[in-house]
Amino acid sequence: MADKRDYYEVLGVSKNADDAELKKAYRALAKKYHPDMNPGDKDAEAKFKEATEAYGILSDPEKRKLYDQYGHAAFDPASGGAGAGSGFDGFDFSNFSGFGGSSGGMGDIFGDIFGDLFGGGGTRTSSRSNGPQKGASLRARVHITFMEAINGCRKDLDITLKDECKKCGGSGVKPGSSEETCSKCNGSGQVTYTQKTMLGIMRNVSVCPDCGGRGKIIKEKCPDCRGTGYTSSKQRISVDIPAGIDDGQSIRIRGKGEPGRNGGERGDLLVEVQISAHNLFERDGMNIYSIHYITFPQAVLGGEVRIPTVHGDVLYNVKAGTQTNTRIRLKNKGVPSIQNPDTKGDHYVTLIVEVPTKLSGDAKEALRAYDALAGNSLGGDGDEKKGKKKKSLKERMKETLRND
């Protein structure tokens, strides 16, 4: 018993979890690992049984009490545990995959947990496998530019689509021949496996591996589709990409996926959008961010500057005395909403004061003259003199306190 995982750990809940938390945790694990959802996956089957065993113990108040007191040894006959023989030994899981079954015990648990997993309670019948089924979804990817995402665009995709075989009408059977009833499942589309485990007798019902759940076997296959019932062809599809779409979002095009089975509707095509970066703008949701450089005179004196946005240039009046790294907000100049294109985010611009690296002689003299008028220490003879800036009142007070 030492290699068994803690039941609470198996379900991913705390030891104080109530019945609702236990059921929610088990429901998620059971849906994920159920054998019908993972045909042939032994690891998933083992995890499903482990979760079922854990839930069967913890959902029973008496068994949970024993488990909390003695651990796994409570249900190990070899250990002489207090709960030995009160686990699942001898329990008939005949309704294990039907999810309906007898009242009380695990039958009710399965009926409650899995009632909606396969479309309702009661034993699953072959009509589920042989009835109309919607085709699987296809996935594709399209690359667009930053500005195409802002304004919306139309893109053409070349994809391979399946269509019903014209020769056999989608049956997959060679014209003139017919299907035969599957001998492995006798036409039910399902096979049942029964095995004895520490939980008792467990019966699993899964899709027939020979006929794939159809209940029929094709002996003579259609030469055009080789028994699949479908032929493939490349098609060009136009995709309308809405303004404001974000990177990684997908567009659903209905009826452009895999064909359905037994008269079911076609699946959908999911087109994932990937957006390239922009050299000026960055996006966060519906907001745009950028940097704009202004000159030293513009920062000091203020004035009108032209700022690029995704909706065109905007004239903005910079305030006199603007400091570098000042952030301004341009309302409604961001990304449009997919639901309502008239609603837009904002554009946030960080203003950076640009310091020139090359100046003419006249420009240097003018800058020195400005510095002198401002009360600073640059001389006018072409050389920078080492001077000291005037100390602020706060700095002088600190020096006075230190001297005292």
N, C-alpha and C positions, 0 to 999 in steps of 0.2 A: 504493500500500500504506500510505500515511501515515495514512489515515483508519481503518484497522483497529485494533480494541482489542487490548490485550495479552491473550493467551490465558489467562494466570493470573488476570487481572482478570475476564475473561468468566466463568470458573468460580467465582470468589470464593475462590481458594485461594492459599497461599503458594508461592514457587518451590521450597520444600523438600517440598512435598506428596508423599506416597507414592501408590501405585496405589489403595489403598483410599479415601483422601481424594478423589482425582480421581473415582473411580467414584461415590462418595456425592454429591459436588457435582453431577456431571453428571446423575445419576439425578433429583435434586430439580428441576433446571432443565428437564430433558426432560419430566418429568411435568407440570410447570407450563405449559410453552409448546407442547407437542405439538399439531400442527394438528387432530388428532381431538378434542382437549379444547377447542380454541378455533376452531371452524369459522368461516371467513371473516375471521379476525383476522390481517391481514397483519403487524402488528407482532409478534404472538406467533410467527408462522411464521418471521420474520426472526431473532428471538432464539433460537428452537429450532435453526435452521441454524447460527447463530453458535456456540452451545454445542456442537453436534455437531462442527463443524469444529475447535474448540479441543480437545475431548476426543480426537478422532481423531489429532491431532498429539501431544498430551502423553501419551497412553496408549501410544504407540509409543516405546520407548527410543531408537531411532536417530533418529527424527524429532524427539523432544524434545531430544536432544543438539544437533542442528542448529539447532533453534529457539532454544535457550538461547545458542548461539554467534552466530547471525546474525540472529535475530529473524524477522519476516515475509519478509524478503528471501531467506531460505533456500529458500522455496518459490515465489518469483516468477521465472518464466522470463525476464522482461524484465530482471531484475537479474543474471541469470547466477548465481543463488545455488547453493550447494553441493547443496541439496536440490531444486532445480528439477526437476519431473517426477516426484518421489517422493512427492508429496502424494496428493490424491484424483483427479487428472486421469484420466479414463477409467474410474474405478471405477463398477461397476454397483450402484446402490442398489436393486435390484429387490426386496429383502426389507426395504426401509426401514420400511414400515408393518406388515409381517407379523411382524417381530421373531423370526423363526425363521431359515430360510434356510440357505445354505451354511455349511460349517464354516470357521472362521478369519475374520480381518478383522473389519469392522464388522458383519457378519451375526451373529457370536457376541456382539458387544458389545450389539447391540440385543436379541438374545434374552435375554441375561442381565439387562440393565437393565430391559426392559419386560415380562419374563415374567409378572409379577403385575398389571401395569397393566390388562390386558384379560382377565385370567382364565387366563393360561397362554400358553405359546409356540405357535409354528405360525401359519400364515396365518389371519387373521380371516375368518370366513365369515358369510354372511347370517343364519345361525341365531342369531348374537349379537343382531342387530337385530330379528329376527322372533320370538325366544324370549320367555318371560315376563320382564317387567321390573317391579321394584317402583316404585310411584309416588313422586313427589317429596315432600319434607317441606314442611309449611306452618309458618309462624311467626306467633306472636301475642304480645301483651304484656299483662300484668295488673299493676295498681297495688294495693299493700296497705300497711297501716300498720306502724309499727315493732313494735307489740305483736302484730299478726297474724303477723308473721314469727317472733316468739318462741314463740307458742303454737300456730301452725298454724291453718289455716282452709280454708274451701271457697268458691270463687268461680265464678260463672257467666260464661261467655264466649259472645258471639254471633258466630259466624263463618260464612263462606260456604263450603260444601262442594260438591264435584262428586260426582255419582252417575251410574252407568251409565244411558244413555238407555233408557227403557222401550220406546220406539217401534221403535228399530232394534237393541236388545239390545247397544248399545255399539259396533256396527260403523261407525256414521256413514253408512251407506248407506241410501238411500231404500228402503223396503220394496218388493219386486218387482224391484229392480235388483241389480246386482252390481259388485264392484270389478274393475278392469282392471290387468293387469301394467304396471308403470311402464316406459315406453319409454326413459327416460334410463339406467336401471341394469339394465334387463332382468330386474327382479324380485329382484336381489341385495341391494338396499338400500344399495349402496356404489358410489361412482364413483372412478375412478383418474385422477390427474393426473400426467403425466410432463414433466419439464423438465430442461434442461441447465444446470448451474451450475458454478462453479469447483471444486466438490467432485466433479463427475462427473454421471452421469445419476441423478436422484433421482425416485423414484416415491412419491407420497403417496396413500393411500387414505382417503377421508372419507365421511361419511354423505351419501347422495343428497339434494340440495337439493329435488328435486321431490316425492319421496314421504316425506321425513323418515326414511328407513331402513326403511320398512315393505315396500317392494318392490311396493306396490299403490297405484293412484290411484283416488280416488272421483270418478266423473263426475257421478252424480246423488246429491246429498247429502240426508240425512234432514232434513226440514223442522223437526223439533223441536229437534235439536241442531246443525243446520247443518254436519253432517259431522264434528263433534268426537267424537261418541260419548258425550258427557256433558251432563248438565243441572245447573244450579247452584241451590242453595237455601240459605237461612239456617237455621242450626241453633244451638240453645243447648246448650253442653257444660259440665258441672260439672267443675271442676279441684280436686283435693285437694292443698293446699299443705302440705307437712310442716313441723312445728315445727323452727326452727333454720335455715331456708333463708336464704341471703345475697343481697344485692342483685346483680342481674345473672345469677344462676344460672337455669337453664332446667329445666322439667319436661317429660319426653317422654311423650306420650300416643299409644300405638301404635294404628295403624289409623285415624287421624283426619286423614290427609294426603290427597294427591292419589291418585286411583285408579291402579292398576297398568295396564300394557299387556300385551296378549296373555295374559291370565289371571294376571298378576303380582299380588302382594298390594299393598294400599294402603300409602302412605307414612305418616309419623308427623306429629304436631302437636307443635311445640316451643314451649312457653309460657315466655317470659322474664319473670322477676319483678323489678319495681322497687319499692323500699321507701322510704317517706317518712321524713324525719328526725323525731327525737323532741326535745321541748323540755328533757328532763332527762338522757337517756342518749345515750351514743355507743358504737358497736360497733366492735370490731376482732377479726374472726374469731369465736371463741366467748367472748371476754371483753367485759365491759361496763365503761364508765368514766363517772363522774359526779362532781359537786362537791356537798358538803354544808356548810352554814354552821352554826357553833356559836357560842354566846355567849361573852363574855369570862369570866364566872364558870365556865361549863362547861369552858373550856380550862384555867383555873387550878385548879379544884377537882376536875375530873373528874366523871363521872356518866353516867347512861344517856340515850342519845339515840335517836330513832326515825329510821331511814334508809330512804327508799324504794328498792326494787329492782324488777326486772321480774317477780319472783315474790311481790311484796307487801312490806310494811314489815318491817324487821328492827330489833330492839332491840340496841344496841351500847353497851358500856361504854367511854367515853372516859377515857383515863388522865389523871391530874392532871398539869398542866404541859404539856399538848399544845400544840405550836407550830403556827402557821398553815402551810398547805401540807403537812401530814403526810398521807401516803397509807396507807390501811388496805386490807386484803384480806378480802372476804367470800367464803369458799369455796363453790363449787357454786351460786352465785347468778347465773351468767352464762347464756349461750345454750346450749340443749340441742343435742346432736349429732343430725344427721339420721339417721345409722345406728343410734344408740342413745340414745333420748330421756332415759334415766336418767343418762347422762353429760353433765355440764354444765361450762361454763367458769366463770370467777370474775368477781366484781364488784369493781373497784378504785375506792375513794372517796377523793377529796382533801378533807381537812377544812380549811375556811377560817374563821379567827377573825373574827367579824363585829364591827366597831367601830361603836358607835351614833353617829348624827349629831345626835340630839336627846336631851337629858337634862333632867329636872326639877331644880329647885333642891336638893331633898333628895338626889337621886341624885348631883349634883355634889359636895355636901358629903361624902357617904359615900365617894365616890371619892377626894377629897382626904384624907380621914381614912385611907383605906387606903394612899395614897401616902406619907403621913407615917409610918405604922407600918412601911412597907417600907423606910424610910430614904431616901426621895427628897425632892425639894425643893419640893413644892407646898404653899403656905400654906393657912390656913383662913379668910382674910378675903374670899374670893370672887375675888381677883386672883391670877394666876399670877406668882410671883416668879422672877426669873432666878437660877437656882442652878446649881451644877455637880454632876454625878454623881460619885460616888466612883470614882476611877481604879482599874483592876484592877492586880494585881501585874505583869502583863506590860507594861502601858502605862507604869508607873513605871520598870521596868527599861529600857525603850527610851529614856525621857527621860534617865535617868542616864548611859547609854552615849553619848547625843548630847552631853551637857554635858561629858563627859570628852574 
